Amino acid sequence: MGLILVVMENGASGFTDASRELLGKARELTKHQDGQVMAVGFGPQSEKALRRLAVDRVICADSALLASYNPAAYEACLDQIIKANAPCITLIANTTLGIDLGAGVASRCNLPLIAYCTDLQINGNKITATSQIFAGKAVAEIRIPDSGAIVTVLPGVWNADTDVGDPDFETWPVDTPQMMEVLKVIEPETGDVDITKADILVSVGRGIESPENLPLAEDLATSMGGVVSCSRPVVDAGWLPKARQVGKSGQTVKPKLYLALGISGAPEHLQGMRDADLIIAVNTDENASIMDVAHYGTTVDMLELMPALAQRLRGE
Ligand SMILES: Cc1cc2nc3c(=O)[nH]c(=O)nc-3n(C[C@H](O)[C@H](O)[C@H](O)COP(=O)(O)OP(=O)(O)OC[C@H]3O[C@@H](n4cnc5c(N)ncnc54)[C@H](O)[C@@H]3O)c2cc1C
């Protein structure tokens, strides 16, 4: 095995957890194979954090042009770094930015793109990626070719790496045409809670029926020590903010407990929660697809269950 390249994504306060999650896995893959892990960060603001990553080498593309995400400039820069270093695999978080960047770089470098990856394994000296395809309806096992590949990994499948190291540091000369100027970055609504960090999610779907019933879910979540998340129709109806949405166009979560209340289990929803440690489904329809992924299921009415369970948990 040669080099694994990890692309670090800038967040509001340092590198995002989604990109830090890739570091530990990269180290694990190279540990017994005499390989190296190299991380690349963009913009002057990434230098300090890069110098403390627990990897072998880091590259800082420290042009002010790269301080904010700029697709053409990021792609051109990463293209040069990949061509100069020939990594056997390039890992990027499967975030909004990562999907955009990964596709562009794969096209520029003429490398395959493996998106929605949920695992990486080493067999001999070959890396195999597990990837969700057809909106999570099927799972593919893909052997990475010797020429390399760009792999975007779903957030939440591994833990964010907090180890500190002292890597070899290199500044990358940025020589990219300024095809686009970023004038302003408008941050998406972050919401009041980060559902990706919660151990317990009480997740409501269209079965909640009306926003007047949401306090029942909030009350249950509080008595369980968890937070409320939801399926997309609940967000589309404006009953909960987008930050609470689980699924393909929402957040990927991996809580210890995912209590799915009145959620049918569409592939786009399952894509965001199927790796939860324990899934309990409450759905009046015993044939709902959520029952196929749930560890436990019940057909009781969620509107009756929520207050009763909250009361029981509070010992009332
Ligand atoms: C490109 C694309 C992206 C998408 N992204 C997402 C995404 O990120 N997240 C997401 O969730 N969806 C997403 N969707 C939508 C997805 O396809 C489904 O439409 C959605 O997940 C359905 O939500 P639901 O399960 O809450 O509603 P429904 O499918 O309507 O299911 C409601 C369920 O509640 C049950 N129920 C009703 N009343 C009760 C009761 N009193 N007690 C118990 N159970 C009850 C019903 O039996 C039913 O199974 C996306 C779709 C597309 C096309």
The ligand as an SDF file (V2000), in Angstrom:
LIG
                    3D

 53 58  0  0  0  0  0  0  0  0999 V2000
  -34.4150   13.1390   -3.6440 C   0  0  0  0  0  0  0  0  0  0  0  0
  -35.1980   12.8080   -2.3940 C   0  0  0  0  0  0  0  0  0  0  0  0
  -34.6030   13.0250   -1.1670 C   0  0  0  0  0  0  0  0  0  0  0  0
  -35.3090   12.6890   -0.0060 C   0  0  0  0  0  0  0  0  0  0  0  0
  -34.6840   12.8770    1.1890 N   0  0  0  0  0  0  0  0  0  0  0  0
  -35.3180   12.4840    2.3230 C   0  0  0  0  0  0  0  0  0  0  0  0
  -34.6770   12.5950    3.5810 C   0  0  0  0  0  0  0  0  0  0  0  0
  -33.5550   13.0820    3.7020 O   0  0  0  0  0  0  0  0  0  0  0  0
  -35.3490   12.1670    4.6730 N   0  0  0  0  0  0  0  0  0  0  0  0
  -36.6080   11.6370    4.6230 C   0  0  0  0  0  0  0  0  0  0  0  0
  -37.1570   11.2780    5.6560 O   0  0  0  0  0  0  0  0  0  0  0  0
  -37.2360   11.5510    3.4220 N   0  0  0  0  0  0  0  0  0  0  0  0
  -36.6410   11.9600    2.2920 C   0  0  0  0  0  0  0  0  0  0  0  0
  -37.2980   11.8970    1.1060 N   0  0  0  0  0  0  0  0  0  0  0  0
  -38.7450   11.5530    1.1260 C   0  0  0  0  0  0  0  0  0  0  0  0
  -39.0100   10.0690    1.2290 C   0  0  0  0  0  0  0  0  0  0  0  0
  -39.0620    9.5100   -0.0730 O   0  0  0  0  0  0  0  0  0  0  0  0
  -40.3550    9.7950    1.9270 C   0  0  0  0  0  0  0  0  0  0  0  0
  -41.3740   10.4810    1.2370 O   0  0  0  0  0  0  0  0  0  0  0  0
  -40.3910   10.2350    3.3940 C   0  0  0  0  0  0  0  0  0  0  0  0
  -39.2810    9.6970    4.0840 O   0  0  0  0  0  0  0  0  0  0  0  0
  -41.6760    9.7110    4.0460 C   0  0  0  0  0  0  0  0  0  0  0  0
  -41.7500   10.2420    5.3310 O   0  0  0  0  0  0  0  0  0  0  0  0
  -42.6210    9.5260    6.4480 P   0  0  0  0  0  0  0  0  0  0  0  0
  -42.1320    8.1290    6.6480 O   0  0  0  0  0  0  0  0  0  0  0  0
  -42.6420   10.4220    7.6420 O   0  0  0  0  0  0  0  0  0  0  0  0
  -44.0840    9.5800    5.8310 O   0  0  0  0  0  0  0  0  0  0  0  0
  -44.9990    8.3920    5.2410 P   0  0  0  0  0  0  0  0  0  0  0  0
  -44.2800    7.6400    4.1970 O   0  0  0  0  0  0  0  0  0  0  0  0
  -46.2880    9.0250    4.8760 O   0  0  0  0  0  0  0  0  0  0  0  0
  -45.1950    7.4210    6.4700 O   0  0  0  0  0  0  0  0  0  0  0  0
  -45.9350    7.7290    7.6160 C   0  0  0  0  0  0  0  0  0  0  0  0
  -46.0120    6.4460    8.4240 C   0  0  0  0  0  0  0  0  0  0  0  0
  -46.6570    6.7170    9.6530 O   0  0  0  0  0  0  0  0  0  0  0  0
  -47.4480    5.5970   10.0110 C   0  0  0  0  0  0  0  0  0  0  0  0
  -48.4670    6.0940   10.9280 N   0  0  0  0  0  0  0  0  0  0  0  0
  -49.4870    6.9290   10.6370 C   0  0  0  0  0  0  0  0  0  0  0  0
  -50.1740    7.2260   11.7610 N   0  0  0  0  0  0  0  0  0  0  0  0
  -49.5590    6.5560   12.7770 C   0  0  0  0  0  0  0  0  0  0  0  0
  -49.7960    6.4790   14.1850 C   0  0  0  0  0  0  0  0  0  0  0  0
  -50.7860    7.1470   14.7840 N   0  0  0  0  0  0  0  0  0  0  0  0
  -48.9510    5.7240   14.9380 N   0  0  0  0  0  0  0  0  0  0  0  0
  -47.9330    5.0090   14.3620 C   0  0  0  0  0  0  0  0  0  0  0  0
  -47.6830    5.0620   13.0190 N   0  0  0  0  0  0  0  0  0  0  0  0
  -48.4820    5.8230   12.2500 C   0  0  0  0  0  0  0  0  0  0  0  0
  -47.9920    5.0970    8.6950 C   0  0  0  0  0  0  0  0  0  0  0  0
  -48.3440    3.7120    8.7740 O   0  0  0  0  0  0  0  0  0  0  0  0
  -46.8310    5.3230    7.7460 C   0  0  0  0  0  0  0  0  0  0  0  0
  -46.0120    4.1870    7.6230 O   0  0  0  0  0  0  0  0  0  0  0  0
  -36.6330   12.1910   -0.0700 C   0  0  0  0  0  0  0  0  0  0  0  0
  -37.2070   11.9930   -1.3250 C   0  0  0  0  0  0  0  0  0  0  0  0
  -36.5120   12.2880   -2.4670 C   0  0  0  0  0  0  0  0  0  0  0  0
  -37.1520   12.0530   -3.7870 C   0  0  0  0  0  0  0  0  0  0  0  0
  1  2  1  0
  2  3  1  0
  2 52  2  0
  3  4  2  0
  4  5  1  0
  4 50  1  0
  5  6  2  0
  6  7  1  0
  6 13  1  0
  7  8  2  0
  7  9  1  0
  9 10  1  0
 10 11  2  0
 10 12  1  0
 12 13  2  0
 13 14  1  0
 14 15  1  0
 14 50  1  0
 15 16  1  0
 16 17  1  0
 16 18  1  0
 18 19  1  0
 18 20  1  0
 20 21  1  0
 20 22  1  0
 22 23  1  0
 23 24  1  0
 24 25  2  0
 24 26  1  0
 24 27  1  0
 27 28  1  0
 28 29  2  0
 28 30  1  0
 28 31  1  0
 31 32  1  0
 32 33  1  0
 33 34  1  0
 33 48  1  0
 34 35  1  0
 35 36  1  0
 35 46  1  0
 36 37  1  0
 36 45  1  0
 37 38  2  0
 38 39  1  0
 39 40  1  0
 39 45  2  0
 40 41  1  0
 40 42  2  0
 42 43  1  0
 43 44  2  0
 44 45  1  0
 46 47  1  0
 46 48  1  0
 48 49  1  0
 50 51  2  0
 51 52  1  0
 52 53  1  0
M  END
$$$$
